[in-house]
């Protein structure tokens, strides 16, 4: 599965290589767990795409890609973020 949206402000918790954070599209939120080093562009409030699977209501990511604008975001995710007013002019608000 692929999950995309913005990393929710204040949601990132890192313990060694394990990271837990929330991804939102402005309407829906899901908790993501990733057991590897996060990419250097990963930031709260920035776009992210995670690949992995669902388990017990949590998204278990096997790959995390940090995205700095909608040119690198799946089109349907960028549209949802724009529709909810979360994404404006290539920058998350």
Chimera marker file (.cmm) of the C-alpha trace (Angstrom):
<marker_set name="trace">
<marker id="1" x="0.000" y="0.000" z="0.000" r="1" g="1" b="0" radius="0.5"/>
<marker id="2" x="0.988" y="3.619" z="-0.489" r="1" g="1" b="0" radius="0.5"/>
<marker id="3" x="0.054" y="6.423" z="1.910" r="1" g="1" b="0" radius="0.5"/>
<marker id="4" x="0.604" y="10.114" z="1.267" r="1" g="1" b="0" radius="0.5"/>
<marker id="5" x="-0.058" y="13.408" z="3.007" r="1" g="1" b="0" radius="0.5"/>
<marker id="6" x="1.578" y="15.802" z="5.427" r="1" g="1" b="0" radius="0.5"/>
<marker id="7" x="3.456" y="14.910" z="8.595" r="1" g="1" b="0" radius="0.5"/>
<marker id="8" x="1.298" y="16.318" z="11.400" r="1" g="1" b="0" radius="0.5"/>
<marker id="9" x="3.014" y="18.943" z="13.543" r="1" g="1" b="0" radius="0.5"/>
<marker id="10" x="3.959" y="17.637" z="16.986" r="1" g="1" b="0" radius="0.5"/>
<marker id="11" x="3.405" y="13.990" z="16.054" r="1" g="1" b="0" radius="0.5"/>
<marker id="12" x="6.954" y="12.758" z="15.424" r="1" g="1" b="0" radius="0.5"/>
<marker id="13" x="8.452" y="10.467" z="18.075" r="1" g="1" b="0" radius="0.5"/>
<marker id="14" x="11.884" y="8.943" z="17.422" r="1" g="1" b="0" radius="0.5"/>
<marker id="15" x="13.531" y="6.235" z="19.536" r="1" g="1" b="0" radius="0.5"/>
<marker id="16" x="16.764" y="5.042" z="17.945" r="1" g="1" b="0" radius="0.5"/>
<marker id="17" x="15.863" y="3.902" z="14.436" r="1" g="1" b="0" radius="0.5"/>
<marker id="18" x="12.151" y="3.506" z="15.222" r="1" g="1" b="0" radius="0.5"/>
<marker id="19" x="9.962" y="6.469" z="14.279" r="1" g="1" b="0" radius="0.5"/>
<marker id="20" x="6.254" y="6.963" z="14.875" r="1" g="1" b="0" radius="0.5"/>
<marker id="21" x="4.424" y="9.898" z="13.299" r="1" g="1" b="0" radius="0.5"/>
<marker id="22" x="0.997" y="10.904" z="12.032" r="1" g="1" b="0" radius="0.5"/>
<marker id="23" x="0.191" y="11.550" z="8.372" r="1" g="1" b="0" radius="0.5"/>
<marker id="24" x="-2.832" y="13.686" z="7.518" r="1" g="1" b="0" radius="0.5"/>
<marker id="25" x="-4.605" y="14.887" z="4.390" r="1" g="1" b="0" radius="0.5"/>
<marker id="26" x="-6.390" y="17.599" z="6.375" r="1" g="1" b="0" radius="0.5"/>
<marker id="27" x="-9.392" y="15.355" z="7.030" r="1" g="1" b="0" radius="0.5"/>
<marker id="28" x="-8.084" y="11.916" z="7.965" r="1" g="1" b="0" radius="0.5"/>
<marker id="29" x="-5.084" y="10.976" z="10.114" r="1" g="1" b="0" radius="0.5"/>
<marker id="30" x="-3.178" y="7.701" z="10.396" r="1" g="1" b="0" radius="0.5"/>
<marker id="31" x="-0.279" y="6.704" z="12.631" r="1" g="1" b="0" radius="0.5"/>
<marker id="32" x="2.809" y="5.449" z="10.790" r="1" g="1" b="0" radius="0.5"/>
<marker id="33" x="5.632" y="3.345" z="12.263" r="1" g="1" b="0" radius="0.5"/>
<marker id="34" x="8.955" y="3.129" z="10.455" r="1" g="1" b="0" radius="0.5"/>
<marker id="35" x="11.909" y="1.063" z="11.682" r="1" g="1" b="0" radius="0.5"/>
<marker id="36" x="14.719" y="2.703" z="9.746" r="1" g="1" b="0" radius="0.5"/>
<marker id="37" x="16.462" y="6.073" z="9.380" r="1" g="1" b="0" radius="0.5"/>
<marker id="38" x="14.125" y="8.780" z="8.098" r="1" g="1" b="0" radius="0.5"/>
<marker id="39" x="15.139" y="10.682" z="4.943" r="1" g="1" b="0" radius="0.5"/>
<marker id="40" x="17.025" y="13.951" z="5.433" r="1" g="1" b="0" radius="0.5"/>
<marker id="41" x="14.136" y="16.038" z="3.999" r="1" g="1" b="0" radius="0.5"/>
<marker id="42" x="11.632" y="14.545" z="6.496" r="1" g="1" b="0" radius="0.5"/>
<marker id="43" x="10.042" y="17.328" z="8.586" r="1" g="1" b="0" radius="0.5"/>
<marker id="44" x="6.816" y="18.007" z="10.446" r="1" g="1" b="0" radius="0.5"/>
<marker id="45" x="4.395" y="19.908" z="8.218" r="1" g="1" b="0" radius="0.5"/>
<marker id="46" x="6.047" y="18.584" z="5.035" r="1" g="1" b="0" radius="0.5"/>
<marker id="47" x="4.775" y="16.118" z="2.468" r="1" g="1" b="0" radius="0.5"/>
<marker id="48" x="5.544" y="12.440" z="2.830" r="1" g="1" b="0" radius="0.5"/>
<marker id="49" x="4.801" y="9.221" z="0.964" r="1" g="1" b="0" radius="0.5"/>
<marker id="50" x="5.078" y="5.918" z="2.823" r="1" g="1" b="0" radius="0.5"/>
<marker id="51" x="4.880" y="2.404" z="1.399" r="1" g="1" b="0" radius="0.5"/>
<marker id="52" x="3.976" y="-0.556" z="3.582" r="1" g="1" b="0" radius="0.5"/>
<marker id="53" x="0.974" y="-2.313" z="5.124" r="1" g="1" b="0" radius="0.5"/>
<marker id="54" x="-1.765" y="-1.851" z="7.726" r="1" g="1" b="0" radius="0.5"/>
<marker id="55" x="-1.643" y="-3.754" z="11.014" r="1" g="1" b="0" radius="0.5"/>
<marker id="56" x="-3.887" y="-3.121" z="14.031" r="1" g="1" b="0" radius="0.5"/>
<marker id="57" x="-4.921" y="0.341" z="12.805" r="1" g="1" b="0" radius="0.5"/>
<marker id="58" x="-1.332" y="1.463" z="12.280" r="1" g="1" b="0" radius="0.5"/>
<marker id="59" x="0.525" y="1.845" z="8.980" r="1" g="1" b="0" radius="0.5"/>
<marker id="60" x="3.799" y="-0.122" z="9.104" r="1" g="1" b="0" radius="0.5"/>
<marker id="61" x="6.088" y="1.563" z="6.586" r="1" g="1" b="0" radius="0.5"/>
<marker id="62" x="8.820" y="-0.274" z="4.722" r="1" g="1" b="0" radius="0.5"/>
<marker id="63" x="9.841" y="2.861" z="2.805" r="1" g="1" b="0" radius="0.5"/>
<marker id="64" x="9.399" y="6.583" z="3.558" r="1" g="1" b="0" radius="0.5"/>
<marker id="65" x="9.956" y="9.335" z="0.987" r="1" g="1" b="0" radius="0.5"/>
<marker id="66" x="10.018" y="12.995" z="2.051" r="1" g="1" b="0" radius="0.5"/>
<marker id="67" x="8.377" y="15.351" z="-0.422" r="1" g="1" b="0" radius="0.5"/>
<marker id="68" x="8.950" y="19.088" z="-0.529" r="1" g="1" b="0" radius="0.5"/>
<marker id="69" x="6.208" y="20.042" z="-3.006" r="1" g="1" b="0" radius="0.5"/>
<marker id="70" x="3.258" y="18.652" z="-4.919" r="1" g="1" b="0" radius="0.5"/>
<marker id="71" x="5.403" y="17.857" z="-7.985" r="1" g="1" b="0" radius="0.5"/>
<marker id="72" x="6.604" y="14.801" z="-6.073" r="1" g="1" b="0" radius="0.5"/>
<marker id="73" x="3.297" y="13.976" z="-4.355" r="1" g="1" b="0" radius="0.5"/>
<marker id="74" x="0.753" y="11.565" z="-5.861" r="1" g="1" b="0" radius="0.5"/>
<marker id="75" x="-1.791" y="13.753" z="-7.716" r="1" g="1" b="0" radius="0.5"/>
<marker id="76" x="-4.783" y="12.567" z="-5.676" r="1" g="1" b="0" radius="0.5"/>
<marker id="77" x="-2.994" y="13.379" z="-2.403" r="1" g="1" b="0" radius="0.5"/>
<marker id="78" x="-1.927" y="16.855" z="-3.578" r="1" g="1" b="0" radius="0.5"/>
<marker id="79" x="-5.521" y="17.580" z="-4.685" r="1" g="1" b="0" radius="0.5"/>
<marker id="80" x="-6.955" y="16.452" z="-1.325" r="1" g="1" b="0" radius="0.5"/>
<marker id="81" x="-4.461" y="18.646" z="0.548" r="1" g="1" b="0" radius="0.5"/>
<marker id="82" x="-5.375" y="21.626" z="-1.643" r="1" g="1" b="0" radius="0.5"/>
<marker id="83" x="-9.119" y="20.954" z="-1.259" r="1" g="1" b="0" radius="0.5"/>
<marker id="84" x="-8.839" y="20.928" z="2.542" r="1" g="1" b="0" radius="0.5"/>
<marker id="85" x="-6.718" y="24.101" z="2.533" r="1" g="1" b="0" radius="0.5"/>
<marker id="86" x="-3.692" y="22.375" z="4.053" r="1" g="1" b="0" radius="0.5"/>
<marker id="87" x="-1.470" y="22.797" z="0.957" r="1" g="1" b="0" radius="0.5"/>
<marker id="88" x="-1.071" y="26.253" z="-0.574" r="1" g="1" b="0" radius="0.5"/>
<marker id="89" x="1.303" y="27.148" z="-3.377" r="1" g="1" b="0" radius="0.5"/>
<marker id="90" x="3.662" y="24.206" z="-2.938" r="1" g="1" b="0" radius="0.5"/>
<marker id="91" x="3.954" y="24.742" z="0.817" r="1" g="1" b="0" radius="0.5"/>
<marker id="92" x="2.018" y="23.246" z="3.690" r="1" g="1" b="0" radius="0.5"/>
<marker id="93" x="0.201" y="25.713" z="5.947" r="1" g="1" b="0" radius="0.5"/>
<link id1="1" id2="2" r="1" g="1" b="0" radius="0.2"/>
<link id1="2" id2="3" r="1" g="1" b="0" radius="0.2"/>
<link id1="3" id2="4" r="1" g="1" b="0" radius="0.2"/>
<link id1="4" id2="5" r="1" g="1" b="0" radius="0.2"/>
<link id1="5" id2="6" r="1" g="1" b="0" radius="0.2"/>
<link id1="6" id2="7" r="1" g="1" b="0" radius="0.2"/>
<link id1="7" id2="8" r="1" g="1" b="0" radius="0.2"/>
<link id1="8" id2="9" r="1" g="1" b="0" radius="0.2"/>
<link id1="9" id2="10" r="1" g="1" b="0" radius="0.2"/>
<link id1="10" id2="11" r="1" g="1" b="0" radius="0.2"/>
<link id1="11" id2="12" r="1" g="1" b="0" radius="0.2"/>
<link id1="12" id2="13" r="1" g="1" b="0" radius="0.2"/>
<link id1="13" id2="14" r="1" g="1" b="0" radius="0.2"/>
<link id1="14" id2="15" r="1" g="1" b="0" radius="0.2"/>
<link id1="15" id2="16" r="1" g="1" b="0" radius="0.2"/>
<link id1="16" id2="17" r="1" g="1" b="0" radius="0.2"/>
<link id1="17" id2="18" r="1" g="1" b="0" radius="0.2"/>
<link id1="18" id2="19" r="1" g="1" b="0" radius="0.2"/>
<link id1="19" id2="20" r="1" g="1" b="0" radius="0.2"/>
<link id1="20" id2="21" r="1" g="1" b="0" radius="0.2"/>
<link id1="21" id2="22" r="1" g="1" b="0" radius="0.2"/>
<link id1="22" id2="23" r="1" g="1" b="0" radius="0.2"/>
<link id1="23" id2="24" r="1" g="1" b="0" radius="0.2"/>
<link id1="24" id2="25" r="1" g="1" b="0" radius="0.2"/>
<link id1="25" id2="26" r="1" g="1" b="0" radius="0.2"/>
<link id1="26" id2="27" r="1" g="1" b="0" radius="0.2"/>
<link id1="27" id2="28" r="1" g="1" b="0" radius="0.2"/>
<link id1="28" id2="29" r="1" g="1" b="0" radius="0.2"/>
<link id1="29" id2="30" r="1" g="1" b="0" radius="0.2"/>
<link id1="30" id2="31" r="1" g="1" b="0" radius="0.2"/>
<link id1="31" id2="32" r="1" g="1" b="0" radius="0.2"/>
<link id1="32" id2="33" r="1" g="1" b="0" radius="0.2"/>
<link id1="33" id2="34" r="1" g="1" b="0" radius="0.2"/>
<link id1="34" id2="35" r="1" g="1" b="0" radius="0.2"/>
<link id1="35" id2="36" r="1" g="1" b="0" radius="0.2"/>
<link id1="36" id2="37" r="1" g="1" b="0" radius="0.2"/>
<link id1="37" id2="38" r="1" g="1" b="0" radius="0.2"/>
<link id1="38" id2="39" r="1" g="1" b="0" radius="0.2"/>
<link id1="39" id2="40" r="1" g="1" b="0" radius="0.2"/>
<link id1="40" id2="41" r="1" g="1" b="0" radius="0.2"/>
<link id1="41" id2="42" r="1" g="1" b="0" radius="0.2"/>
<link id1="42" id2="43" r="1" g="1" b="0" radius="0.2"/>
<link id1="43" id2="44" r="1" g="1" b="0" radius="0.2"/>
<link id1="44" id2="45" r="1" g="1" b="0" radius="0.2"/>
<link id1="45" id2="46" r="1" g="1" b="0" radius="0.2"/>
<link id1="46" id2="47" r="1" g="1" b="0" radius="0.2"/>
<link id1="47" id2="48" r="1" g="1" b="0" radius="0.2"/>
<link id1="48" id2="49" r="1" g="1" b="0" radius="0.2"/>
<link id1="49" id2="50" r="1" g="1" b="0" radius="0.2"/>
<link id1="50" id2="51" r="1" g="1" b="0" radius="0.2"/>
<link id1="51" id2="52" r="1" g="1" b="0" radius="0.2"/>
<link id1="52" id2="53" r="1" g="1" b="0" radius="0.2"/>
<link id1="53" id2="54" r="1" g="1" b="0" radius="0.2"/>
<link id1="54" id2="55" r="1" g="1" b="0" radius="0.2"/>
<link id1="55" id2="56" r="1" g="1" b="0" radius="0.2"/>
<link id1="56" id2="57" r="1" g="1" b="0" radius="0.2"/>
<link id1="57" id2="58" r="1" g="1" b="0" radius="0.2"/>
<link id1="58" id2="59" r="1" g="1" b="0" radius="0.2"/>
<link id1="59" id2="60" r="1" g="1" b="0" radius="0.2"/>
<link id1="60" id2="61" r="1" g="1" b="0" radius="0.2"/>
<link id1="61" id2="62" r="1" g="1" b="0" radius="0.2"/>
<link id1="62" id2="63" r="1" g="1" b="0" radius="0.2"/>
<link id1="63" id2="64" r="1" g="1" b="0" radius="0.2"/>
<link id1="64" id2="65" r="1" g="1" b="0" radius="0.2"/>
<link id1="65" id2="66" r="1" g="1" b="0" radius="0.2"/>
<link id1="66" id2="67" r="1" g="1" b="0" radius="0.2"/>
<link id1="67" id2="68" r="1" g="1" b="0" radius="0.2"/>
<link id1="68" id2="69" r="1" g="1" b="0" radius="0.2"/>
<link id1="69" id2="70" r="1" g="1" b="0" radius="0.2"/>
<link id1="70" id2="71" r="1" g="1" b="0" radius="0.2"/>
<link id1="71" id2="72" r="1" g="1" b="0" radius="0.2"/>
<link id1="72" id2="73" r="1" g="1" b="0" radius="0.2"/>
<link id1="73" id2="74" r="1" g="1" b="0" radius="0.2"/>
<link id1="74" id2="75" r="1" g="1" b="0" radius="0.2"/>
<link id1="75" id2="76" r="1" g="1" b="0" radius="0.2"/>
<link id1="76" id2="77" r="1" g="1" b="0" radius="0.2"/>
<link id1="77" id2="78" r="1" g="1" b="0" radius="0.2"/>
<link id1="78" id2="79" r="1" g="1" b="0" radius="0.2"/>
<link id1="79" id2="80" r="1" g="1" b="0" radius="0.2"/>
<link id1="80" id2="81" r="1" g="1" b="0" radius="0.2"/>
<link id1="81" id2="82" r="1" g="1" b="0" radius="0.2"/>
<link id1="82" id2="83" r="1" g="1" b="0" radius="0.2"/>
<link id1="83" id2="84" r="1" g="1" b="0" radius="0.2"/>
<link id1="84" id2="85" r="1" g="1" b="0" radius="0.2"/>
<link id1="85" id2="86" r="1" g="1" b="0" radius="0.2"/>
<link id1="86" id2="87" r="1" g="1" b="0" radius="0.2"/>
<link id1="87" id2="88" r="1" g="1" b="0" radius="0.2"/>
<link id1="88" id2="89" r="1" g="1" b="0" radius="0.2"/>
<link id1="89" id2="90" r="1" g="1" b="0" radius="0.2"/>
<link id1="90" id2="91" r="1" g="1" b="0" radius="0.2"/>
<link id1="91" id2="92" r="1" g="1" b="0" radius="0.2"/>
<link id1="92" id2="93" r="1" g="1" b="0" radius="0.2"/>
</marker_set>
